Amino acid sequence: MLTTRRDVIAGLGSILLDCGLGCHRPRPEPVTILFMDPESVDEQLQRKHLSETALRQFESETGIRVKHLPAPETSQGQLRLIRELLGEKDTPDVFGIDVVWSGFLDDALLDLKPFFSSEISAAEPDLVSPYTVKGRVLAIPYHPHVNVLYYRTDLLTKYGYLIPPQTWSELEKMAFRIQEGERAAGNKDFWGFVWPGAADESLTCLALEWQASEGGGRILETNRTVSVNNENTVRAWQRAAHWIGWISPPSVTSYEELDTVNYFEESGKAAFRLGWTSDYFITNPSVSMLYGKMGLTSVPAGKIGVGTLGGFGLGISGRSKHQREAIALVKFLLRNEYELEAASARAQLPAGIAFYRLPTLLKAYSRSIPSNHPLGDGIVSRPSMVAGRKYEDVSHAYAEAVHSVLTGKKSAPASAAQLETELERITRFPKGPPEALGTSISRVDGAK
């Protein structure tokens, strides 16, 4: 039977009342639940998706203590640690679950469908599906993210551009012109475009956008075929390799996301960068040296425009000793998030950041733009559900193959052919052509 937050409060209140009426037994220690939150790394980016204030409010209302555990910076490090913790006897209770982790963790997480039916019904189906394995809902969508393009509004104005780039070709032209102009003005280490090019999950997300936007498929298709060795994918990789040393620094192939943030927002040494955003960031922007000089738009398009879906849901360990309290915490955090969304829907977008044609996944933006403003692009999901438990190997092989092209170690055709063979070995799927875009790309056509 589901124990709600109200039940928890009532139960704890009766214990205190009994003690006040003459119970002389030692006062029991309050329950402490452990919250392993991979998003805590975002605090370094000044994007506090989960504030300690919310946890303290939960403690005050329920008497349940929460210990907020930090996580490694990289996605691989986070997953590795969470898998280890879920295997321990004294496992943390609540976890932030990345959209691509469900296939790895399905045996270790509690099925939340019986406890969160209303929350699941209210959520966007495209956001619930990455957390659903064999009919079991392993996490509830909490903070969805999508890749976007950040740009310098002051520099676009300075060089005569009215709107940010909408295609990769436009981005290249703008980035190069601004870069050369800034260098001629004395800013010798200025670059046009920065992005996280290290061989990890961030590169998988970016390269999937490059590939999908040119009609090259989604790495693995829904019909369980491998779709990386095609001319559209090769052309997309070659284009990205051409950026390095031209509009992107040679060291970009070692950049993690924090490196690009430091280069763009903290140092002001770049005109454009690729990175994640969410409704939370839109309504609660970070304050950096570029506040008032920064804008966001959809990732530039090739044949189509897409941004990779990311973000986290909230899951509960199947071995948690405090599942009732963990359910109460998740319900509280979701309620708190709904209240923030409702408040943002009534508020004006912050004046310090320019927004142009953002992905339609971002509800805070969609609710605030004028009716005649152009809609942004849709989303593309990584093939984690198709790959299942083999997704980590698939993503690692894909990122390494793309990285070998970016660093000049292999040609794009050779790397794509070798990757195809490697993915066939990992997945046991046959090779095949990219599926039609209508079945391989998710588009969210408005907020509910």
N, C-alpha and C positions, 0 to 999 in steps of 0.2 A: 504494500500500500504506500502510495506517495506521501511523503511528509513535506508539507510546504513550509515556507519561511514562517508563516503565522503559527504553524504547529510547533516549530522549534522554539519560537518565542514563548508560546504558552507553556511548553514543557519545562523550559528553563525557569519560567516565572513560578510554576508550581513547586519546583524544588526549593527555590528561595523562600516561598511562603511557608512550606513545611518546616524549614529550619527556623524560621522566625517564630513558629508556634511551639517551639520547645525541643526541636531536634538538636541533640548535642553531639551527633556524629560529626567527624571532621568534614569540613566543606570540600566537596569534590573539585578537583582541578577542572577548569573549563576546557572543552575540546579545542584542540588546535589542528587545523587542516593546512596542508602544504600546497601552495599554488606555484607550479612550475610554468613560468610565463616566458616563452621565447621572444615576445614583443618587448620585454624589458630592455633589450639591447637598443631599442629605438629611443630610449631616454638620452642616449648619446647624440641623437639627431634632434633633440629638443621636441620630439613628438611623443608626448606621454599619453599613449592610448589608454593606459590604465593607471590612474593616479592612486597614490597611497591614500589619498583622502577618501576615495570610494571604499577601499578596504576597511579603513578605520570606521566609516559610517556603518558598514555591515557588522563590524564587531560591536559597535555601540547598540545597534538595534537587536542583535541576536544573542550577544554574549559568547559567540563563537570566535575564537581567535584565528587569524590567518597569517601565515608566514609566507611572504612573497619571495620566491626563489629566483635568482637571475639565471641566465642561460648563455651559452657561448654565442659568439657573434655570427658565425657562418651557419647556414642551413644544415650542412652535413654534420657539424659539431653538435647542433641542437638535437637532431634526430638520434645521433649516436648516444648522447647522454640520456635522452628520454627513454630509449629502448633499454638501456642499462637499468634505469631507475624503475621502470615498470616490471622488471624481472626480480627486483629485490623484495624481501619480505615486508619491510617498512617503506612501501612505495609512497611518493607524494599522491595527493588525492585528486587535484584538478590540474589539468594540463592545457596549455595553448597548443592546438593541433593545426599544423600547416595544411593547406588544401591538398598537398600531394602525399601526405603521410598515412592516410587511412589504410592503404593496402599493406603497410608494414605493421600496423598496430591493431588490426582488427581483433585478434585473439585476446588482447590485453585490456581493451577498453569496454566499459559498460554500454549496453544498448540503451540509448536515451529516448527512444521512441515512446515507451510507455509513460515517461515522466514529462515530456515536453511536446505533447501533441499540438497544442495551440501555437507554440512558438515555431514549430516546424511548418505548420499550415500557413503562418503569416510570412515566412521567409520566401525569398525568390528561389524557385526550383533550381535554377542554374547554380545557386550558391549552396544548396543542400546536397546536390548529387555528388560532389567530390568527397563528402563525408559518409556516404551510404555504401555499405558493402554487404551484399547478399541480403538486402532488406533491412539490415541493422544500421541505425543512425548512430555513428560513433562520436560525433561532435555537432554542436549547434553553431551555425555561422555567427561570428561575433564582430570581427573587424576585417571585412574584405578590402583588398587593395587591388590596384591596377597600375600597370606601367604607363607613364606619361612622359611628355617632353617638357622640361623646365627651360625657360628662356629669359634673357635679360631685356626687359621692356625698354630700358633707357638706351641700350645699344641699338635695338631695332629702330627706335625713333631717330637716333643720331645718324643712322645710315639710310634712312628714308623708307623703311619697311612699315607698312600699315598693319599687317597681321603676321603672326608667326608662320613658319613653313608648314605646308600641308602634305608635302611629298618628300621623299628622300632626296630627290634632285634639287628641290628648293632649299632643303636644309644644307646641302653641300655648298650651294652658291652663296647663301647668306653667311654660313660659318666661315668660308674662306675670305669673303670680302671684309667681314668684321674683324677677323683675325689679322689680316694684313694691314687694315687701317689702324688697329690698336698697336700693333708692333711698330708701325711707322711713327706713331705718336710717342714712342718710347717704352711701351709695355712689352719688352722683348720676349718674355716667357708666357705670353697670352696665347691660348688655343681656342679654336672655334667650337669644339665639341668634345665632351668627356663622357665616359660611360664605364661601367664595371666590366672589364675584359679579362679578369682572372678566370682560370679554368674551373669554375664551380657552378652552382645552381643559378646564380645571377646571369651567367653567360648563356645557360640553357634557355632562360626566359627571354633574353634579348634575341638570341639567334632564332628562336621559334618565331618571334615577331617578324624578323627579316625574311625567314623562309615562308611563313604563312602569307605575308603581305604580297609576295610575288606569285602566289599560287603553288608553292612547293610542298604543301601538306603540313601535317602535324607530327612528324617524326614516325609515330605509329598511328595508323588510322583505326576508326571504330570497327572496321571489318577485319581487324587483326592482321594487317599487313604492314610492312616496313616501307616508308615513303621518303627516303632521304636522298637517293641517288637519281636526281632528275635535274634538268637544265635550269629550272627556276631556283632551286636551292643552291646550286653551284653559282649562279649569277649573284644571288643575294650575299653569299659568303665572300665572293670576290669583291663586291662593292665595299663591304665592311673592311676587308683587308686593305683596300686602297685608301681608306681614311687615315690609317696609321702613318704618322710622319707627315701627313698632308694637312688635315684639319684636326686630328687627334694626336696627343703626345705619344711617342714611341713606348713610353712606360705604361700606357693605358692597358696593355695586356696583363699587367700585374695588379690593376686597381680592383679593390673591393668597393662596395657602395659608399662606405664612409670616406674613402679616398676621393671619390667624385664629389661628395658633399663638401669636403674641405676645399677642393679646388674651385668649385663653382660658387658656393654660398659663403664660405668663410674667407677665402682669398680673393674672390672676384676675378679669377684669371681665365674664365671661359664664358662663351656666349650661350652655349646650350649644354644640357646634360639629360641623360635618360635616368629615370628613377621611379620609385613607387609613390603613390599617394592614396588617400582614402577620404571618406567623408569627414573623418575626424580632423585630418590635416586641413581640409578646405575651410572648415568652420573654426579651427583653432590653429592658425598658421604659426610656424616658428618665427622668432624674431632674430634675424641675422643682419649682417652688414648690408644685405641686399633687400631688406624689407622696404617695400615701395618701389623696387626696381626689378621685380621678378614676376613672371607669368607662367601659367601652365596651359598646355594644350594636348590633344591626342598625339600618340606616337605617329610620326610621319608615315604616309602610306606608299605602297608600291602600286600593285593593281587594286588592292583594297587596303583599308586601314584597320588594324587590330592592336589591342594592348593585352599583354599576358595577365591572366587572373592570378592573384596571390592572396595572401592574408591568412587569418587564423580563425578557428572555431574553438569552442570550449568543450573538452572531453573529461571524463571521469574514469579513473583507474578501476578495473574490475576487481582488483584486490584491495581497494581502499577499505580501511577499517571504519571510515566515517562517511559512508556514502550518503546518508540522509543529510548530513551537514554540507557535504559537497554539492548535492542537488540544490540546497538552499542558497549556497553561494552563487552557483551558475544562474539560478533564477534571478537573484538580486542583480548580478552584473548585466544580465540581459535587460531587465527592467530599467536599470540605470541608463543603458545604451539607448533604449527606446525613448526615454525622456529627453536625452540629449538630441536624438534625431528630431523629435517633435519640436524642440526649441530651435534647432537650426533651420527647420522648415519655415518657421515664422520670422527668422532673422534675415537681414540683408547679408550678402556675401561681404567678407572683409574688404575694406578699401585698399589695403596695403599690397594686395596681389591681384594681378590681372588674370582673368579666366577666358579662354577662347576655345570653343568647340571641344570640350572635354568628353571622355568616354561616357556613354549613357548609363553605365553602371553606377556612376557617382550621383546619388540621389540629391545630395545637398546642392549640387550645381544644377541638376535638371529642374529642380523646383524653383530656382531663382532666376533662370535666364529669361529674357524676353521671348515672346512667342515667335518672333521673326529671326531669332538667332539660330545659326546652323547647329544641328545636332552633331555630337561627336561620334566616334567609332565604337564598334562592339568589342568583344573580348574573345580571346583564344585560350583554351585550357591546355595545360601540359598533359601528356598521355599517361597519367599516373594510374587511372582506373583500368586502362587497357593493359598496361604493363604489370599491375598488381605488385607483388613482392619483388619483382625484378626491376621496378622503376629506378631505384638508386643506381643500378648497374647501367641501365639505359641512359639515364641523365649524365652519368659520369663519362660514358663512352662518347656521347654526343658533344658534351662540353670540350672534351679533349680533342675530338676531331676538328671542331670549329677553331679551337685555340691553335692547333697546328697550322691551320690556314692563316690565321691572323699573324702568327709569328714567322711565317714564311718557311716553316719546316716541310710543309707539303703543299702541293697544288690543290685547289678546290676540287677538281674532278677526281684526283687520286684519293683524296681524303673521303669524299662522299662514297666512292666505290668501296673503300676499305670499311667505312662505317656501316654501310649496308650489310656487308658480310658479317661484321661483328654483331650487329643487332639481330640478324637472323639466327646466329648462334645463341645469343642470350635469351631471346624470346621464343625461338622455334617457330616464328611467324615467317611466311614467305614474303618476298618482295612484291610490291605492287605500286600502282600509280596513286598520286594524291586523290583523295575523295573530292567530290564537288564541294565547293565552298559552303553551300547551304547546309551540308551535313557535318562539316568539320569545324565551322566557326560558330560560336555562340554570339548572338546579338541580343542585347537587352534593350527593348524598344520603349523604355520609359519606366518610371518608378511607380510602384503600387502605393 
